Amino acid sequence: MTRGSIFVVASFAGWLALAPPIQAHHPVGEVYDEERTVTLEGEISALLIGNPHSVVHLTVSEPGGGDHTWAVEWRPGPQLERQGWGTNALHPGDRVRICGHPGRDPGAFRLYLRTLTHLATGRTAVSSTGDDAAPCD
């Protein structure tokens, strides 16, 4: 390898090390049914604030018995922080009502959040999606 080749490879490696991490992202409509909404009420089991999406894990008791944990996809962490919904706004054990677009695979228990209401305080977060095709209840 020539000296010039080594310089090019080292420069490229340096730029790569300084680049922001690449994260996979998906169009909402590929994973979620934007024509329908589902409303869930349950207890937060975990809240993961991050990018490109934050995730609320919501434990919902089924009428016939048993629980399901739903993965509810929300907005990016910095956006939630600016709106006052960061890491200190919600905690495991809090009861919430969430309305959103259900996942296309019903067995996956996924939801894309449109509204979240903290039941103890009545505080509500609205994630504008730009569509009114399937309003929340």
N, CA and C atoms as a LAMMPS dump frame, in Angstrom:
ITEM: TIMESTEP
0
ITEM: NUMBER OF ATOMS
411
ITEM: BOX BOUNDS ff ff ff
-5.0000000000000000e+02 5.0000000000000000e+02
-5.0000000000000000e+02 5.0000000000000000e+02
-5.0000000000000000e+02 5.0000000000000000e+02
ITEM: ATOMS id mol type element x y z
1 1 1 N 0.849 -1.166 0
2 1 2 C 0 0 0
3 1 3 C 0.897 1.232 0
4 2 1 N 0.581 2.16 -0.881
5 2 2 C 1.407 3.372 -0.971
6 2 3 C 1.069 4.332 0.157
7 3 1 N 1.943 5.289 0.307
8 3 2 C 1.751 6.289 1.358
9 3 3 C 0.461 7.09 1.12
10 4 1 N 0.178 7.4 -0.138
11 4 2 C -1.05 8.136 -0.488
12 4 3 C -2.296 7.323 -0.173
13 5 1 N -2.256 5.998 -0.42
14 5 2 C -3.403 5.13 -0.127
15 5 3 C -3.668 5.064 1.364
16 6 1 N -2.59 4.988 2.131
17 6 2 C -2.731 4.937 3.592
18 6 3 C -3.373 6.224 4.093
19 7 1 N -2.96 7.371 3.536
20 7 2 C -3.533 8.657 3.93
21 7 3 C -5.029 8.701 3.62
22 8 1 N -5.426 8.232 2.436
23 8 2 C -6.843 8.239 2.044
24 8 3 C -7.651 7.343 2.977
25 9 1 N -7.167 6.144 3.252
26 9 2 C -7.878 5.214 4.135
27 9 3 C -7.972 5.792 5.544
28 10 1 N -6.892 6.355 6.053
29 10 2 C -6.896 6.937 7.399
30 10 3 C -7.833 8.132 7.472
31 11 1 N -7.844 8.967 6.446
32 11 2 C -8.747 10.128 6.423
33 11 3 C -10.2 9.673 6.415
34 12 1 N -10.501 8.686 5.593
35 12 2 C -11.875 8.167 5.516
36 12 3 C -12.294 7.583 6.865
37 13 1 N -11.414 6.831 7.504
38 13 2 C -11.722 6.236 8.808
39 13 3 C -11.952 7.327 9.848
40 14 1 N -11.172 8.391 9.788
41 14 2 C -11.352 9.507 10.717
42 14 3 C -12.691 10.185 10.534
43 15 1 N -13.076 10.449 9.288
44 15 2 C -14.382 11.062 9.015
45 15 3 C -15.512 10.144 9.457
46 16 1 N -15.357 8.872 9.241
47 16 2 C -16.368 7.899 9.648
48 16 3 C -16.537 7.887 11.159
49 17 1 N -15.436 7.988 11.878
50 17 2 C -15.505 7.983 13.343
51 17 3 C -16.197 9.23 13.879
52 18 1 N -16.106 10.341 13.171
53 18 2 C -16.729 11.591 13.614
54 18 3 C -18.181 11.73 13.164
55 19 1 N -18.606 10.907 12.235
56 19 2 C -19.97 11.02 11.697
57 19 3 C -20.994 10.601 12.743
58 20 1 N -22.193 11.217 12.713
59 20 2 C -23.24 10.798 13.654
60 20 3 C -23.693 9.384 13.323
61 21 1 N -24.19 8.654 14.319
62 21 2 C -24.62 7.291 14.048
63 21 3 C -25.808 7.272 13.096
64 22 1 N -25.818 6.305 12.23
65 22 2 C -26.922 6.127 11.292
66 22 3 C -27.932 5.2 11.95
67 23 1 N -29.18 5.63 11.959
68 23 2 C -30.22 4.823 12.581
69 23 3 C -31.288 4.502 11.546
70 24 1 N -31.748 3.28 11.586
71 24 2 C -32.787 2.868 10.652
72 24 3 C -34.08 3.576 10.996
73 25 1 N -34.844 3.903 9.982
74 25 2 C -36.127 4.548 10.198
75 25 3 C -37.098 3.981 9.185
76 26 1 N -38.363 4.034 9.517
77 26 2 C -39.37 3.464 8.64
78 26 3 C -40.508 4.458 8.474
79 27 1 N -41.162 4.46 7.312
80 27 2 C -42.382 5.245 7.187
81 27 3 C -43.452 4.642 8.101
82 28 1 N -44.219 5.489 8.768
83 28 2 C -45.233 5.026 9.722
84 28 3 C -46.203 4.046 9.062
85 29 1 N -46.632 4.344 7.843
86 29 2 C -47.619 3.519 7.156
87 29 3 C -47.168 2.106 6.832
88 30 1 N -45.857 1.854 6.814
89 30 2 C -45.371 0.498 6.551
90 30 3 C -45.627 -0.424 7.728
91 31 1 N -45.555 0.107 8.938
92 31 2 C -45.662 -0.706 10.146
93 31 3 C -47.041 -0.571 10.797
94 32 1 N -47.646 0.624 10.683
95 32 2 C -48.899 0.918 11.386
96 32 3 C -50.025 1.21 10.405
97 33 1 N -51.26 0.858 10.796
98 33 2 C -52.448 1.095 9.986
99 33 3 C -52.97 2.498 10.301
100 34 1 N -52.661 3.449 9.445
101 34 2 C -53.025 4.843 9.688
102 34 3 C -54.503 5.137 9.445
103 35 1 N -55.241 4.167 8.973
104 35 2 C -56.678 4.35 8.753
105 35 3 C -57.493 4.017 9.994
106 36 1 N -56.864 3.395 10.991
107 36 2 C -57.585 2.988 12.213
108 36 3 C -56.879 3.541 13.44
109 37 1 N -57.657 3.67 14.513
110 37 2 C -57.062 3.994 15.808
111 37 3 C -57.586 3.01 16.841
112 38 1 N -56.791 2.818 17.872
113 38 2 C -57.133 1.955 19.004
114 38 3 C -56.841 2.763 20.261
115 39 1 N -57.708 2.656 21.262
116 39 2 C -57.469 3.317 22.536
117 39 3 C -57.2 2.252 23.595
118 40 1 N -56.086 2.424 24.305
119 40 2 C -55.673 1.489 25.35
120 40 3 C -55.581 2.227 26.678
121 41 1 N -55.877 1.532 27.754
122 41 2 C -55.68 2.079 29.086
123 41 3 C -54.889 1.054 29.877
124 42 1 N -53.843 1.518 30.527
125 42 2 C -53.018 0.584 31.279
126 42 3 C -51.961 1.288 32.085
127 43 1 N -50.967 0.502 32.492
128 43 2 C -49.913 0.977 33.375
129 43 3 C -48.583 0.972 32.633
130 44 1 N -47.849 2.052 32.761
131 44 2 C -46.53 2.13 32.133
132 44 3 C -45.593 1.158 32.846
133 45 1 N -44.982 0.27 32.076
134 45 2 C -43.996 -0.635 32.656
135 45 3 C -42.575 -0.151 32.377
136 46 1 N -42.405 0.643 31.308
137 46 2 C -41.097 1.226 30.991
138 46 3 C -41.292 2.391 30.04
139 47 1 N -40.382 3.339 30.108
140 47 2 C -40.379 4.485 29.201
141 47 3 C -38.959 4.672 28.712
142 48 1 N -38.771 4.576 27.419
143 48 2 C -37.449 4.703 26.817
144 48 3 C -37.432 5.963 25.953
145 49 1 N -36.782 7.001 26.424
146 49 2 C -36.69 8.256 25.689
147 49 3 C -35.451 8.183 24.81
148 50 1 N -35.626 8.378 23.501
149 50 2 C -34.478 8.281 22.61
150 50 3 C -34.799 8.707 21.197
151 51 1 N -33.887 8.395 20.295
152 51 2 C -34.025 8.719 18.879
153 51 3 C -33.887 7.461 18.047
154 52 1 N -34.541 7.304 16.949
155 52 2 C -35.406 8.293 16.337
156 52 3 C -36.814 8.342 16.954
157 53 1 N -37.145 7.392 17.809
158 53 2 C -38.441 7.382 18.484
159 53 3 C -38.245 7.008 19.94
160 54 1 N -39.121 7.523 20.767
161 54 2 C -39.193 7.065 22.154
162 54 3 C -40.24 5.962 22.184
163 55 1 N -40.181 5.11 23.216
164 55 2 C -41.111 3.99 23.309
165 55 3 C -41.662 3.908 24.724
166 56 1 N -42.99 3.782 24.812
167 56 2 C -43.667 3.532 26.071
168 56 3 C -44.065 2.062 26.065
169 57 1 N -43.694 1.324 27.083
170 57 2 C -44.176 -0.048 27.235
171 57 3 C -45.365 0.025 28.174
172 58 1 N -46.52 -0.358 27.653
173 58 2 C -47.784 -0.226 28.37
174 58 3 C -48.364 -1.603 28.635
175 59 1 N -48.584 -1.925 29.91
176 59 2 C -49.195 -3.199 30.279
177 59 3 C -50.699 -2.995 30.377
178 60 1 N -51.424 -3.755 29.573
179 60 2 C -52.88 -3.642 29.482
180 60 3 C -53.502 -4.95 29.947
181 61 1 N -54.43 -4.867 30.888
182 61 2 C -55.153 -6.058 31.356
183 61 3 C -56.29 -6.351 30.387
184 62 1 N -56.355 -7.597 29.949
185 62 2 C -57.398 -8.023 29.021
186 62 3 C -58.672 -8.357 29.787
187 63 1 N -59.856 -8.115 29.192
188 63 2 C -61.122 -8.4 29.878
189 63 3 C -61.259 -9.856 30.328
190 64 1 N -60.761 -10.801 29.552
191 64 2 C -60.864 -12.216 29.89
192 64 3 C -59.766 -12.71 30.808
193 65 1 N -58.93 -11.805 31.266
194 65 2 C -57.806 -12.198 32.105
195 65 3 C -56.504 -12.151 31.343
196 66 1 N -55.438 -12.001 32.05
197 66 2 C -54.109 -11.932 31.428
198 66 3 C -53.768 -10.51 31.03
199 67 1 N -52.5 -10.286 30.825
200 67 2 C -51.99 -8.972 30.442
201 67 3 C -51.214 -9.08 29.145
202 68 1 N -51.181 -7.975 28.405
203 68 2 C -50.314 -7.84 27.242
204 68 3 C -49.517 -6.56 27.42
205 69 1 N -48.263 -6.601 27.031
206 69 2 C -47.451 -5.393 27.033
207 69 3 C -47.357 -4.896 25.597
208 70 1 N -47.778 -3.669 25.407
209 70 2 C -47.757 -3.022 24.106
210 70 3 C -46.515 -2.142 24.004
211 71 1 N -45.89 -2.142 22.844
212 71 2 C -44.802 -1.215 22.541
213 71 3 C -45.422 -0.049 21.791
214 72 1 N -45.429 1.111 22.433
215 72 2 C -46.07 2.298 21.862
216 72 3 C -44.97 3.267 21.424
217 73 1 N -44.885 3.472 20.126
218 73 2 C -43.854 4.324 19.549
219 73 3 C -44.304 5.781 19.632
220 74 1 N -43.375 6.662 20.079
221 74 2 C -43.696 8.066 20.295
222 74 3 C -42.682 8.918 19.571
223 75 1 N -42.679 10.173 19.829
224 75 2 C -41.8 11.148 19.189
225 75 3 C -40.351 11.024 19.691
226 76 1 N -39.411 11.662 18.977
227 76 2 C -38.007 11.652 19.412
228 76 3 C -37.838 12.321 20.78
229 77 1 N -36.863 11.853 21.528
230 77 2 C -36.592 12.365 22.86
231 77 3 C -36.449 13.876 22.955
232 78 1 N -35.634 14.514 22.105
233 78 2 C -35.486 15.966 22.202
234 78 3 C -36.82 16.713 22.013
235 79 1 N -37.662 16.22 21.127
236 79 2 C -38.964 16.853 20.906
237 79 3 C -39.842 16.702 22.151
238 80 1 N -39.828 15.526 22.759
239 80 2 C -40.615 15.311 23.977
240 80 3 C -40.102 16.197 25.112
241 81 1 N -38.792 16.332 25.232
242 81 2 C -38.21 17.187 26.271
243 81 3 C -38.69 18.631 26.103
244 82 1 N -38.686 19.13 24.866
245 82 2 C -39.124 20.506 24.613
246 82 3 C -40.594 20.699 24.966
247 83 1 N -41.398 19.647 24.831
248 83 2 C -42.823 19.724 25.119
249 83 3 C -43.141 19.381 26.573
250 84 1 N -42.104 19.14 27.379
251 84 2 C -42.31 18.847 28.788
252 84 3 C -42.688 17.409 29.09
253 85 1 N -42.399 16.51 28.151
254 85 2 C -42.718 15.088 28.343
255 85 3 C -41.459 14.24 28.412
256 86 1 N -40.422 14.759 29.01
257 86 2 C -39.165 14.03 29.11
258 86 3 C -39.197 12.953 30.184
259 87 1 N -38.043 12.573 30.63
260 87 2 C -37.891 11.431 31.538
261 87 3 C -38.567 11.61 32.886
262 88 1 N -38.842 12.833 33.313
263 88 2 C -39.466 13.04 34.623
264 88 3 C -40.982 13.194 34.564
265 89 1 N -41.576 13.179 33.386
266 89 2 C -43.016 13.403 33.252
267 89 3 C -43.835 12.137 33.508
268 90 1 N -43.286 11.007 33.159
269 90 2 C -43.985 9.73 33.313
270 90 3 C -43.058 8.723 33.987
271 91 1 N -43.666 7.808 34.741
272 91 2 C -42.87 6.825 35.472
273 91 3 C -43.53 5.454 35.405
274 92 1 N -42.747 4.385 35.539
275 92 2 C -43.36 3.055 35.64
276 92 3 C -44.392 3.047 36.771
277 93 1 N -45.529 2.448 36.481
278 93 2 C -46.62 2.395 37.445
279 93 3 C -47.699 3.435 37.183
280 94 1 N -47.371 4.5 36.423
281 94 2 C -48.376 5.509 36.092
282 94 3 C -49.43 4.905 35.171
283 95 1 N -50.693 5.261 35.422
284 95 2 C -51.792 4.806 34.559
285 95 3 C -52.061 5.871 33.515
286 96 1 N -52.148 5.415 32.253
287 96 2 C -52.365 6.325 31.135
288 96 3 C -53.397 5.732 30.17
289 97 1 N -53.982 6.621 29.381
290 97 2 C -54.837 6.212 28.257
291 97 3 C -54.12 6.689 27.002
292 98 1 N -53.932 5.77 26.074
293 98 2 C -53.202 6.083 24.848
294 98 3 C -54.077 5.716 23.655
295 99 1 N -54.147 6.637 22.707
296 99 2 C -54.827 6.373 21.441
297 99 3 C -53.774 6.45 20.346
298 100 1 N -53.854 5.535 19.405
299 100 2 C -52.889 5.558 18.314
300 100 3 C -53.235 4.583 17.212
301 101 1 N -52.355 4.547 16.241
302 101 2 C -52.519 3.656 15.095
303 101 3 C -51.972 2.277 15.44
304 102 1 N -52.779 1.229 15.28
305 102 2 C -52.302 -0.117 15.617
306 102 3 C -51.323 -0.641 14.572
307 103 1 N -50.48 -1.563 15.001
308 103 2 C -49.563 -2.208 14.073
309 103 3 C -50.328 -3.058 13.064
310 104 1 N -49.749 -3.234 11.901
311 104 2 C -50.399 -4.048 10.863
312 104 3 C -50.439 -5.519 11.255
313 105 1 N -49.499 -5.957 12.095
314 105 2 C -49.49 -7.32 12.614
315 105 3 C -50.138 -7.29 13.998
316 106 1 N -51.4 -7.765 14.117
317 106 2 C -52.108 -7.652 15.393
318 106 3 C -51.447 -8.429 16.532
319 107 1 N -50.674 -9.437 16.226
320 107 2 C -50.009 -10.219 17.258
321 107 3 C -48.763 -9.557 17.82
322 108 1 N -48.348 -8.442 17.223
323 108 2 C -47.129 -7.761 17.665
324 108 3 C -47.38 -6.783 18.811
325 109 1 N -48.645 -6.398 19.049
326 109 2 C -48.997 -5.465 20.121
327 109 3 C -48.158 -4.188 20.034
328 110 1 N -48.277 -3.518 18.874
329 110 2 C -47.575 -2.258 18.62
330 110 3 C -48.592 -1.167 18.362
331 111 1 N -48.224 0.054 18.705
332 111 2 C -49.113 1.193 18.495
333 111 3 C -48.247 2.412 18.212
334 112 1 N -48.7 3.265 17.306
335 112 2 C -48.032 4.534 17.046
336 112 3 C -48.861 5.626 17.696
337 113 1 N -48.33 6.277 18.713
338 113 2 C -49.068 7.189 19.572
339 113 3 C -49.566 8.437 18.852
340 114 1 N -50.862 8.724 19.072
341 114 2 C -51.452 10.004 18.652
342 114 3 C -51.766 10.865 19.859
343 115 1 N -52.35 10.268 20.927
344 115 2 C -52.598 11.024 22.156
345 115 3 C -52.262 10.157 23.358
346 116 1 N -51.807 10.804 24.414
347 116 2 C -51.53 10.138 25.68
348 116 3 C -52.116 11.021 26.781
349 117 1 N -52.916 10.429 27.667
350 117 2 C -53.456 11.157 28.813
351 117 3 C -52.991 10.482 30.087
352 118 1 N -52.337 11.254 30.953
353 118 2 C -51.913 10.771 32.264
354 118 3 C -53.157 10.812 33.141
355 119 1 N -53.66 9.658 33.573
356 119 2 C -54.942 9.578 34.243
357 119 3 C -54.971 10.263 35.613
358 120 1 N -53.865 10.278 36.329
359 120 2 C -53.849 10.902 37.653
360 120 3 C -53.924 12.431 37.568
361 121 1 N -53.331 13.002 36.524
362 121 2 C -53.27 14.466 36.414
363 121 3 C -54.188 15.03 35.334
364 122 1 N -54.603 14.19 34.387
365 122 2 C -55.415 14.667 33.267
366 122 3 C -54.6 15.34 32.179
367 123 1 N -53.306 15.436 32.362
368 123 2 C -52.439 16.066 31.359
369 123 3 C -52.412 15.209 30.096
370 124 1 N -52.532 15.886 28.946
371 124 2 C -52.603 15.168 27.677
372 124 3 C -51.528 15.65 26.717
373 125 1 N -50.903 14.698 26.047
374 125 2 C -49.947 14.982 24.98
375 125 3 C -50.607 14.616 23.667
376 126 1 N -50.46 15.476 22.684
377 126 2 C -50.995 15.217 21.349
378 126 3 C -49.827 15.21 20.379
379 127 1 N -49.693 14.121 19.653
380 127 2 C -48.674 14.023 18.623
381 127 3 C -49.352 14.278 17.293
382 128 1 N -49.106 15.438 16.724
383 128 2 C -49.763 15.74 15.452
384 128 3 C -49.159 14.868 14.365
385 129 1 N -50.016 14.184 13.658
386 129 2 C -49.553 13.308 12.591
387 129 3 C -49.913 13.88 11.224
388 130 1 N -50.672 14.976 11.217
389 130 2 C -51.032 15.58 9.942
390 130 3 C -52.179 14.886 9.256
391 131 1 N -52.766 13.887 9.896
392 131 2 C -53.906 13.226 9.266
393 131 3 C -55.098 13.265 10.228
394 132 1 N -56.259 13.34 9.67
395 132 2 C -57.483 13.311 10.458
396 132 3 C -58.361 12.141 10.038
397 133 1 N -57.78 11.208 9.28
398 133 2 C -58.56 10.083 8.75
399 133 3 C -59.131 9.213 9.848
400 134 1 N -58.394 9.023 10.912
401 134 2 C -58.833 8.149 11.99
402 134 3 C -58.674 8.879 13.318
403 135 1 N -59.696 9.653 13.705
404 135 2 C -59.559 10.423 14.949
405 135 3 C -59.554 9.549 16.191
406 136 1 N -58.958 10.078 17.24
407 136 2 C -58.984 9.377 18.528
408 136 3 C -60.312 9.653 19.214
409 137 1 N -60.716 8.694 20.039
410 137 2 C -61.984 8.847 20.761
411 137 3 C -61.887 9.903 21.818
